[in-house]
Amino acid sequence: MSVDYEQALLDFIKQYDKVLVAYSGGLDSALVLWASVTALGPERVWAVTSESESYASGEADRAVETAGAIGLRSEHYLRIKTRELENKEYAANPHNRCYFCKAELFSELTRIAGEKGIGVIFDGANVSDLGDYRPGAKAAEEFGVVSPLREAGLDKDAIRAIARRHDLAVAEKAASACLASRIPHGMVVTAERLGQIDRAELAVRSLGFDGFRVRYHGEVARLELRPDDISRVLDDSIREQVVTGIKNAGFRYVAVDLEGYRQGSLNSRERTGEQ
């Protein structure tokens, strides 16, 4: 007998009175928000989007649009600023960098939930994350954050299938990790470097590319593309625009990685995932 993952998700959420969703605007957290509003009604759901230098340009505005389409009340939606770059442990960019980012976020969300009398914080962690190295999960555990997608047994395929079934705008949205994930571990994360990466990715995205990364290597930008896009970027007219856009962002050299986009390619472990 096949499992009805959508119903399992809704049933899991219905056990709670009021919920606060850590909402980035990506596929996973958007589905958690949709399921929460569907299961509990908009009057019992709040969402918080955290913005910082590591949050890609345009993502916040798209997150607002998606939340509105889902039915979240505008007065229940908070956009906050987090300051993880001020944490020297985060800025040093160790392998567990994401722990410090998530700890900063969940600390703030715990405060907000307490002020509003909300008993639980949801995140978008799911079954597909279980085989990855995700130091942010430790912070979630420490703060008692609940992961409805994982608890209901949903992996990435099931999440996308439900999003498609309900015509959510994020149904085909590519994975989007924070900009700091483009910087090799051990290389200091700075606002300047994050801004440089952001500008370079905006330039590439404006040419119709999606599901790619601009990896930071000092003067060199290493461009990871979907395999099908590698041949396209080698077209003279496209190549010139890509090179110009990335150099205008502050890089001196542009390299196309022939292995293509790999999630967590800068991590040293064999099985890792970007946070």
N, C-alpha and C positions, 0 to 999 in steps of 0.2 A: 504494500500500500504506500503510495507516495505521500510525502509530508506536505501539508498546506502551510508553507513557511509564513505566508502573509498573515494567516489567522493566528498562527503561533506567536508572531510578533505582537499583534494587536492584543491578544489575550495576556501576554506577559506585561504589557504596559498598563492594562486595565487594573492591575493590583495596586497602582499608585494613585494618590489623591491629586497632587500637583507636581509638575516636573519642570526642571530647568535643563535645556539642551545646550551643550557646548557645540555651537553651530558655526562651521567654517564656510558653508555654502557649497561644499563638495558633495559628491554623490552619497556617501555614507551618512554624514550628519544630516543631509537634507531628507533622506528616507526616514531617519529617526524622528525628525521634526514632523514630517507628514504623518507617520504612524501615531505619534503622540497626539497631534491635533485630531486625527481620525478616531482614535480610541477614547480620548478624554474630553474632546471639545476644546475650542480655542480659549475659553475662559480659564482653563486649568493648565495652560502650557506657556512657558516663557522660553526665550532663546537669547543667547549672548554670542556675539561675534567679537573676537579679540583681534585688534589691529595693532601691528607694530611694523618695524622696518623690514621684517622678514615675510610680510604678507604681500603678495604680488599685486601690482596696480590693477585696479578694475575689479578685483575679486569681491571686495566689500559691496560695491554697487550691485553686482550680479547676485550676491547673497541676499540682499534686501529684496530684489525683484522676486527671487524664488520663494522667499519666506512669505511674501504677500500673496503670491499665487497659491501657495499651500493653504493659506487661510489664517496664518498667525496674526493676531491683533497687533497693530503698530505700537500700541502702548506696552505691549509685552515683549518688545524687541529692543535689546540694548546693544550698543556698539561701544566697546571699551578699549582703552589703550593699555597694553602691557609693556613692561620695560625690561625684558629679559637681557637686552644688551648691556644694561647697567650691572648685571651679575657677572663678575669676573670668571666664575666657573663656566658659565654658558659661553661667554665671548672667547674663552680659550679653545673652544671647539673640541672637547674630548669626544671619545666614542659614545659616551652617554649624554651628549649635549641635550638631546630631546627631553631628558628627565628634568633638567633645570627649567626648560621652557614650559613643560606641562605642569610642573610644580607651581610655577608663578601663576599660570592660568587657573589651575584648580583652586589655589588659595583664594584668588579673587572671586571665583564663582561660588565658593563655599560661603564667603562673606555675603554675596548678593542673595544667595538662597536663604541664608539665615534671616536677612532683613525682610524677605518677602514670605517667610514662613513656608518655604518649599523644602520638602524632606529628602529629595533625591536629585542628583545631577546625572544626566545621560551623556554618553559620548558615542562615537560612531565605530568603535572597534568591532570587528566581526571575525568569523571563523577563519577567513583567509589570512588574517594577521597572526594566527597562532604559530605558524612555522617561521616567522620572521623575528629578527632581533629588534625589539621595540622598547627602548629604555623608558619611553613615556608611559608605558603600561605600569611600571612600578609606581610612578607618581599617582596614576589613576587609582591603583590599589590602596595606596596610603591615604588618599582622601575619600575613599569609599565610593568612587564613581562607578555607576552601573552601565553596562554595555548591552542594551536590549537586542541588538543584532546578533551578537555572539550567544547570548542566553537563549535566543529562539532558534539557533542553529543555522543562521544565514551566512553563506559565503558570498563572494563578490558576484558570482553569476546569478544567484538568487536575488541579491539586492538590485542588480541592474534589471532583471526580469520584472520585478514588482514595479520599479520606477517606470519602465516602459509601459506596463499594463495601465498605469494611471497617468500616463503622458506628463510625467514630471520633466521640467526643463533640463534637469541634470542627468537624464537617463543615459545620454551618450557622452557625458562629460568625462574627459580624460583625467587620470589621477593627477593631483596637484599638491606637491609637497611644499613646505616652506622654502624660501629662497636660500636659507642657510645650508640646506642639503646639497647645494651646488658647490660648496667650498670643502676641500679635503680636510678630514679630521686633523687637528694639530695646527692648522692655519687659522689665525685669529679671525673671528667674524667681526666685521665693522659695518657701520651704516653706509660708508662709502662703497664698500665691496658689494653689499646687498643692492644698493642703488644701481651700480654698474651692471650687475646681473639682470636686474629688473628691466632696465632700459634695453639691454641686448635682447631679452626674450620678447619684449613688446615689439621690437623691430622685426623679429623673425615671425612672430604671430601675425603681424599685419600683412604678411605675404601669404597667409592662408595655411601655415603649418600648425599642427596641433600634436599633442602627445610627444613633446621633445623636451630637452634640457640644454641649457648653456652652462657648462661646468667651468668653474673658475680655476685657472692655473697661472695666476700672476698676469703677465702680459698676454697670455694665450687663453683664448676662449675655445673650449672643446665642445663642439656641437653634436649632441646625440639626437638623431632623428629616428622616426619609425623607418624600418627597412624599405618600405615602399616609397619613402620620400627622399632617400639618398640619391637615387638617379635624378629626381626632379631638381634637387639643389645644385646638381652639376651642370644644369642648363646654363649657358653663359649669362643670359639676362637675369635669371633668378640668383645665380651665384654672386654676381656683382652687387645686387641689392642686399643680399644677406651679409656679404663682407662689409659693405658700406655701413649698414645699420649697426652691426656689432662693433666695428671700429669707432663709429660715432659715439658708442656707449662708453668708450674708454679703453678698449682692448687694442693691442698692437698687431696681434696675429689671430687668425681664425683657422681652426682645424676641424674637419668633419671626421667623426669617429665612425669607421666602417663597420664596427660591431653593432651600431645602432643604439637606440635608447634601451637602457637596462635600469630597472628600479634599484636604487641604492648602490650604483656602480662605484661610488667613492668610498664605500665602507670596506673595511678590511676583512670582514667575515664573509664566508661563502654564501650564507643564507641570511640576508638582512632586508629590511624594508625601510623606506623613507617614512618619516613621521609627518 
